Amino acid sequence: MAADVALGQTDGYWVNTNNFNFYFDEDGVLYFIPMDYDNALGTTPPSLLDDSGRGNWREFTKLGNANVPLIGKLLGYPTFLDEYKGYLLALANDGLLDADRNRDIIRGYHRLIGPHVANPTGQYGSISDEPPWWGANPWYRVLGGDANTNFFRAKQRNLRDSLQPGATMDGARLYLRGLDGWDVKPALRFQPGDAARLYQVTAALDAGDY
């Protein structure tokens, strides 16, 4: 699941609570199996996440959101939270987010599928290094770009900067669970478009205090 965050998968369990399976083997071990990665590597629908490359890993996971109980339960334990943070750092530091390495891998896939992309529907019949039209961050690239516009470089730097010991985080999002009498309302996230109920809270937190 840390890989979903590192790859910017904004249409999976972490953000949209879909596109995944659970599998229990004969020993009772639970496996989390994600799928459908068309909204990854910088393709961020604005309704799901502001920026999957530079958004902080806490916002991405929506800790404590009742709609994603696996996250709220597991990462509510400091041991599991530390383990999860360690996986994210490993993904950033062990070369799996290396821009040059991934560029070569992606180009290999392009060569493999390129002759078969054209189709009778006339839709999605070409390959280009840019997010699709529904993405909120049109500047991201996976083959080119600099430290700010190449998704792998931006994500790698973001994870390293935010997860190293002593790292701070500014501009934390606030999630509220409202009460109306004794009726518990669904978790409410204040969105910029919701001007009637717009509040902004800025906090500087040590990476270990969240």
C-alpha positions in Angstrom: 0.0 0.0 0.0 3.0 2.3 0.5 3.7 1.7 -3.2 0.3 3.2 -4.1 1.3 6.5 -2.4 4.8 6.4 -4.0 3.3 6.0 -7.4 0.6 8.6 -6.9 -2.3 6.1 -7.3 -5.3 8.4 -6.8 -8.0 6.0 -7.8 -7.4 3.2 -5.3 -8.2 2.3 -1.7 -6.2 5.2 -0.2 -8.1 8.0 -1.9 -11.2 6.7 -3.7 -11.7 3.4 -1.7 -11.9 1.2 -4.8 -9.8 -0.8 -7.3 -8.5 -3.3 -4.8 -9.0 -6.9 -3.6 -8.3 -8.7 -0.3 -7.1 -12.3 -0.5 -6.7 -14.6 2.5 -4.5 -17.6 1.9 -4.8 -21.0 3.5 -2.8 -19.8 6.5 -5.1 -16.9 7.1 -2.6 -14.3 5.8 -4.3 -11.3 4.3 -3.0 -9.9 1.1 -3.9 -6.4 -0.3 -4.0 -6.5 -4.1 -4.4 -3.1 -5.9 -5.3 -2.7 -9.5 -6.3 -0.1 -12.2 -3.4 2.4 -12.3 -4.6 4.8 -14.9 -4.8 7.6 -12.3 -1.1 7.3 -11.2 2.2 8.9 -12.0 0.9 12.4 -12.0 -2.7 11.9 -13.3 -4.7 13.4 -10.4 -8.4 14.0 -10.8 -9.0 17.3 -8.9 -11.9 15.8 -6.9 -9.6 13.2 -5.4 -6.3 14.9 -4.5 -4.7 18.2 -5.2 -1.2 16.9 -6.2 -0.2 13.3 -6.1 3.5 14.2 -6.6 4.1 16.9 -4.0 1.1 16.3 -1.6 2.2 15.0 1.8 1.9 11.3 2.5 -0.5 12.0 5.5 -3.0 13.8 3.3 -2.8 11.1 0.7 -3.7 8.4 3.2 -6.5 10.4 4.9 -5.6 9.0 8.3 -8.6 8.6 10.5 -11.2 8.8 7.7 -14.0 6.4 8.5 -14.3 5.5 4.8 -10.9 3.9 4.8 -10.9 1.7 7.9 -7.8 -0.3 7.0 -5.8 2.9 7.1 -7.4 4.2 10.3 -7.0 0.9 12.1 -3.5 -0.1 11.0 -1.8 3.2 11.0 -3.4 4.2 14.2 -0.7 1.9 15.8 2.7 3.7 16.1 4.5 0.4 15.2 2.6 0.0 11.9 2.9 3.8 11.2 6.6 3.6 11.6 6.8 0.5 9.4 4.7 2.3 6.7 7.0 5.3 6.8 10.0 3.1 6.5 8.5 1.5 3.3 7.9 4.9 1.8 11.5 6.0 2.5 12.8 2.7 1.1 10.9 3.3 -2.1 12.4 6.7 -2.3 15.9 5.7 -1.5 16.3 2.3 -3.2 16.1 3.4 -6.8 12.5 2.4 -7.4 11.6 6.0 -8.0 14.7 6.8 -10.0 13.6 8.9 -13.0 16.2 7.6 -15.5 15.6 4.0 -14.6 11.8 4.4 -14.9 12.2 6.3 -18.2 14.0 3.4 -19.8 11.4 0.9 -18.5 8.5 3.0 -19.8 10.1 3.5 -23.2 10.5 -0.3 -23.4 6.7 -0.7 -22.8 6.1 2.0 -25.4 8.0 0.0 -28.0 6.1 -3.2 -27.0 2.6 -1.7 -27.3 3.1 1.1 -29.7 2.1 -0.8 -32.9 -1.2 -1.9 -31.2 -2.4 1.4 -29.7 -4.4 2.6 -32.8 -8.0 1.3 -32.6 -11.3 1.6 -34.5 -12.9 3.8 -31.8 -10.6 6.7 -32.6 -10.1 7.2 -28.8 -6.8 6.8 -26.9 -5.0 5.9 -30.0 -1.7 7.6 -29.4 1.1 7.7 -26.7 2.3 11.0 -25.3 4.2 12.0 -22.3 1.6 14.0 -20.5 -1.4 13.4 -18.2 -4.8 12.8 -19.7 -7.3 15.6 -19.9 -9.0 14.8 -16.6 -5.7 15.3 -14.6 -5.4 18.4 -12.4 -1.6 18.6 -12.8 -0.9 18.9 -16.6 2.8 19.7 -16.0 3.9 16.2 -14.9 6.0 14.1 -17.2 7.5 10.6 -16.8 10.0 10.6 -19.7 11.3 14.2 -19.4 10.9 17.2 -17.2 13.0 18.7 -14.4 13.0 18.3 -10.6 9.6 19.9 -10.4 7.8 18.5 -13.5 9.1 15.0 -13.7 6.8 12.9 -11.5 9.5 10.5 -10.2 11.9 13.3 -9.3 9.2 15.3 -7.6 7.8 12.4 -5.7 11.2 11.1 -4.6 12.2 14.5 -3.3 8.9 15.0 -1.6 9.1 11.7 0.3 12.7 12.2 1.3 12.1 15.8 2.6 8.9 14.9 4.5 10.0 11.6 6.1 13.6 12.2 7.2 14.1 12.6 11.0 13.4 16.1 12.1 11.2 16.9 9.0 8.3 19.3 9.5 5.0 19.6 7.7 3.2 22.8 7.1 -0.4 23.4 5.9 -1.9 20.3 7.5 -5.5 19.5 6.3 -8.2 19.4 9.0 -10.8 16.6 8.9 -13.8 17.0 11.1 -16.6 14.7 12.3 -19.6 16.8 13.1 -22.3 16.2 15.6 -26.0 17.3 15.1 -27.6 16.6 18.4 -26.7 12.9 19.0 -26.6 12.1 15.3 -23.1 11.5 14.0 -22.6 13.1 10.6 -20.1 11.7 8.0 -16.6 13.0 8.1 -16.5 16.4 6.5 -13.6 17.8 4.6 -13.8 21.6 3.9 -13.2 22.1 0.2 -12.3 25.5 -1.5 -15.5 25.2 -3.5 -17.5 25.1 -0.3 -17.2 28.8 0.4 -20.0 28.8 3.0 -18.0 26.5 5.3 -14.4 27.3 4.3 -11.8 27.3 7.1 -8.0 27.1 6.9 -5.8 25.6 9.6 -2.1 25.7 9.3 0.1 23.6 11.5 3.8 22.8 11.7 4.2 19.2 12.9 7.2 17.1 13.5 7.1 14.1 11.2 6.8 11.8 14.3 4.0 13.7 16.0 1.3 13.2 13.5 
